[in-house]
Amino acid sequence: MKSLIIVSHPSIETSLNQQFFKEATKSLDVTWHHLEKCYPDGEIELEKELALLNSHDRIIFQFPFYWYSAPAYLKVWQDTVLEHATKVLKQKELGIVLTTGVSEKEYQAGGKEEYTISEFLRPFQRIAHKFEMTFLPPFVMAQFMYQTEEKKWERLIAYQQYLTLEGQATLANRIDWFIKQLRDNSSLREKDQVKQEHIIEYLSSKKEELEDLIFTLRELKG
């Protein structure tokens, strides 16, 4: 499973959000595709885009929330590509990575923005269903500059999982994802490798405890 990240941002080099995201993808088997950089004249190459879509399983639209919608380049991309993408998008996944300068709690009834982010993203959900895709819950990065360093690290891991985690985002699957990332890291010094193995053993034991608990709960319900 490989993800294509279709990024639309007119000033990406000065965006802390997007630079954070870009750095987070360097160790992952994903494709970073910045529309404004690839097509500075605004002329989208249809065949190139269809080939990219065809060679990936999870399609991510990543953009800042501009007046409750996406930047113009993503709309141009949609108008150019989607009409011809029926066959290549079927059965794939569609995710949205959204950045906003407004706190996420404001996107609700009674909040400053009145409506939920899911409500604002209905057109993307409809696109996914029209092409028989699986629509993933959106990943929202709100007020990045105000996050603590610890929170930023949490969001970095959550973002990486959003791009690469296969199947449902259950706790057990997240643990498997962590173990895989640790095992794939072969550049550690010997003493750090010992620590790594202890962490993997600990995570594996906790996963077993979790699975036993889930089994017991199912038996009680039955």
C-alpha positions as CSV (number, residue, x, y, z in Angstrom):
1,M,0.0,0.0,0.0
2,K,1.5,3.3,-1.1
3,S,0.2,6.8,-0.7
4,L,0.2,9.7,-3.1
5,I,0.1,13.1,-1.3
6,I,-1.3,15.7,-3.6
7,V,-0.3,19.0,-1.9
8,S,-1.7,22.4,-2.8
9,H,-0.2,25.4,-1.1
10,P,0.9,28.7,-2.9
11,S,3.7,29.6,-0.5
12,I,4.8,26.2,0.8
13,E,8.4,27.2,1.6
14,T,7.2,29.6,4.3
15,S,4.6,27.3,5.7
16,L,5.7,25.7,9.0
17,N,2.8,23.2,8.7
18,Q,3.8,21.9,5.3
19,Q,7.6,21.8,6.0
20,F,6.7,19.8,9.1
21,F,4.7,17.4,7.0
22,K,7.3,17.2,4.3
23,E,10.0,16.3,6.8
24,A,7.8,13.6,8.3
25,T,7.5,11.8,4.9
26,K,11.2,11.5,4.3
27,S,11.5,8.1,5.9
28,L,8.2,6.8,4.4
29,D,7.5,5.0,1.1
30,V,5.1,7.8,-0.1
31,T,5.0,10.2,-3.0
32,W,5.0,14.0,-2.2
33,H,3.4,15.8,-5.2
34,H,3.3,19.6,-4.8
35,L,1.0,21.0,-7.6
36,E,2.2,24.6,-7.6
37,K,5.8,23.4,-7.9
38,C,5.1,20.8,-10.6
39,Y,2.8,23.1,-12.7
40,P,3.8,26.8,-12.1
41,D,1.9,27.8,-15.2
42,G,-1.3,26.1,-14.0
43,E,-1.4,23.7,-16.9
44,I,-2.0,20.2,-15.4
45,E,-0.6,17.3,-17.4
46,L,-3.5,14.8,-17.5
47,E,-1.7,11.7,-18.5
48,K,1.0,12.2,-15.8
49,E,-1.6,12.7,-13.1
50,L,-3.6,9.6,-14.2
51,A,-0.4,7.5,-14.1
52,L,0.4,8.7,-10.6
53,L,-3.1,7.9,-9.4
54,N,-3.0,4.5,-11.0
55,S,0.3,3.6,-9.2
56,H,-0.9,4.5,-5.7
57,D,-3.5,3.0,-3.4
58,R,-4.2,5.8,-1.0
59,I,-4.8,9.3,-2.4
60,I,-4.3,12.2,0.0
61,F,-5.4,15.8,-0.7
62,Q,-3.3,18.0,1.5
63,F,-4.0,21.7,1.8
64,P,-4.6,24.8,4.1
65,F,-8.3,25.6,4.7
66,Y,-8.8,28.7,2.5
67,W,-12.3,30.2,3.1
68,Y,-13.7,26.8,3.9
69,S,-12.3,25.1,0.8
70,A,-9.0,24.2,-0.9
71,P,-6.6,26.5,-2.8
72,A,-7.3,27.2,-6.4
73,Y,-4.7,24.8,-7.8
74,L,-6.4,21.8,-6.3
75,K,-9.7,22.8,-7.9
76,V,-7.9,23.2,-11.2
77,W,-6.5,19.7,-10.7
78,Q,-10.0,18.3,-9.9
79,D,-11.5,20.0,-13.0
80,T,-8.7,18.6,-15.2
81,V,-8.3,15.1,-13.9
82,L,-11.4,13.7,-12.2
83,E,-13.5,13.5,-15.3
84,H,-11.0,11.0,-16.7
85,A,-10.1,9.1,-13.5
86,T,-13.1,6.9,-13.0
87,K,-11.3,3.6,-13.7
88,V,-8.0,4.4,-11.9
89,L,-9.7,5.6,-8.7
90,K,-12.1,2.8,-8.1
91,Q,-11.5,0.9,-4.9
92,K,-8.8,3.2,-3.7
93,E,-8.8,5.3,-0.5
94,L,-9.2,9.1,-0.3
95,G,-7.9,11.0,2.7
96,I,-7.8,14.7,3.5
97,V,-5.0,16.4,5.4
98,L,-6.2,19.8,6.5
99,T,-4.4,22.7,8.2
100,T,-6.2,25.6,9.8
101,G,-5.3,28.6,11.9
102,V,-8.5,28.3,13.9
103,S,-8.8,25.9,16.9
104,E,-10.6,22.7,16.0
105,K,-13.1,23.2,18.8
106,E,-14.5,26.2,16.9
107,Y,-15.8,24.0,14.2
108,Q,-19.0,22.9,15.8
109,A,-22.5,24.2,16.5
110,G,-22.1,27.1,18.9
111,G,-18.4,27.6,17.9
112,K,-17.1,30.6,15.8
113,E,-17.2,28.6,12.6
114,E,-20.7,27.1,13.3
115,Y,-20.2,23.9,11.3
116,T,-18.0,20.8,11.7
117,I,-15.0,20.2,9.5
118,S,-16.7,17.1,8.2
119,E,-19.6,19.2,7.0
120,F,-17.3,21.5,5.2
121,L,-15.6,18.5,3.5
122,R,-18.8,17.0,2.2
123,P,-17.8,17.7,-1.5
124,F,-14.7,15.5,-1.0
125,Q,-16.7,12.8,0.6
126,R,-19.1,12.9,-2.3
127,I,-16.2,12.6,-4.8
128,A,-14.9,9.5,-3.0
129,H,-18.3,7.8,-3.1
130,K,-18.9,8.8,-6.7
131,F,-15.6,7.0,-7.6
132,E,-16.4,4.0,-5.3
133,M,-13.4,5.0,-3.0
134,T,-13.1,4.6,0.7
135,F,-13.3,8.0,2.4
136,L,-11.0,8.3,5.4
137,P,-11.7,10.5,8.4
138,P,-9.9,13.8,7.8
139,F,-6.6,14.5,9.5
140,V,-6.6,18.0,10.9
141,M,-3.6,20.1,12.1
142,A,-5.0,23.1,13.9
143,Q,-2.9,26.0,15.1
144,F,0.4,24.3,14.6
145,M,2.5,27.2,15.9
146,Y,0.8,27.0,19.3
147,Q,1.4,23.3,19.8
148,T,4.0,22.1,22.4
149,E,7.0,20.2,21.2
150,E,5.5,17.0,22.7
151,K,2.2,17.6,20.9
152,K,4.0,18.2,17.6
153,W,5.8,14.9,17.9
154,E,2.5,13.2,18.7
155,R,1.0,14.8,15.6
156,L,4.0,13.8,13.5
157,I,3.5,10.1,14.4
158,A,-0.3,10.4,13.8
159,Y,0.4,11.9,10.4
160,Q,2.8,9.2,9.4
161,Q,0.2,6.6,10.5
162,Y,-2.5,8.4,8.5
163,L,-0.3,8.0,5.4
164,T,0.9,4.4,5.8
165,L,-1.2,2.5,8.3
166,E,-3.1,-0.3,6.6
167,G,-6.5,-1.5,7.7
168,Q,-8.6,0.0,10.5
169,A,-6.7,2.4,12.9
170,T,-7.2,0.1,15.9
171,L,-4.8,0.2,18.9
172,A,-3.5,-3.2,17.9
173,N,-2.8,-2.0,14.4
174,R,-1.0,1.1,15.7
175,I,1.2,-1.1,17.9
176,D,2.1,-3.3,14.9
177,W,2.9,-0.1,13.0
178,F,5.3,1.1,15.8
179,I,7.0,-2.3,15.9
180,K,7.5,-2.3,12.1
181,Q,9.0,1.2,12.2
182,L,11.4,0.1,15.0
183,R,12.5,-3.0,13.1
184,D,13.0,-1.0,9.9
185,N,15.4,1.3,11.7
186,S,18.8,-0.4,11.0
187,S,21.0,2.6,11.7
188,L,21.0,2.4,15.5
189,R,24.2,1.8,17.5
190,E,24.5,-1.6,19.2
191,K,23.5,-0.3,22.7
192,D,20.5,1.4,21.2
193,Q,19.5,-1.8,19.3
194,V,19.3,-3.5,22.7
195,K,17.0,-0.8,24.0
196,Q,15.0,-1.1,20.8
197,E,14.5,-4.8,21.3
198,H,13.3,-4.2,24.8
199,I,10.7,-1.7,23.5
200,I,9.6,-4.1,20.8
201,E,9.1,-6.9,23.5
202,Y,7.2,-4.5,25.7
203,L,4.9,-3.4,22.9
204,S,4.3,-7.0,21.8
205,S,3.4,-8.1,25.3
206,K,1.0,-5.2,25.6
207,K,-0.6,-6.1,22.3
208,E,-1.1,-9.7,23.6
209,E,-2.8,-8.3,26.7
210,L,-5.0,-6.1,24.6
211,E,-6.1,-9.0,22.4
212,D,-6.8,-11.1,25.4
213,L,-9.0,-8.3,26.9
214,I,-10.8,-7.9,23.6
215,F,-11.5,-11.6,23.4
216,T,-12.8,-11.7,27.0
217,L,-15.1,-8.7,26.4
218,R,-16.5,-10.4,23.3
219,E,-17.1,-13.6,25.3
220,L,-18.9,-11.6,28.0
221,K,-21.1,-9.9,25.3
222,G,-21.9,-13.3,23.7
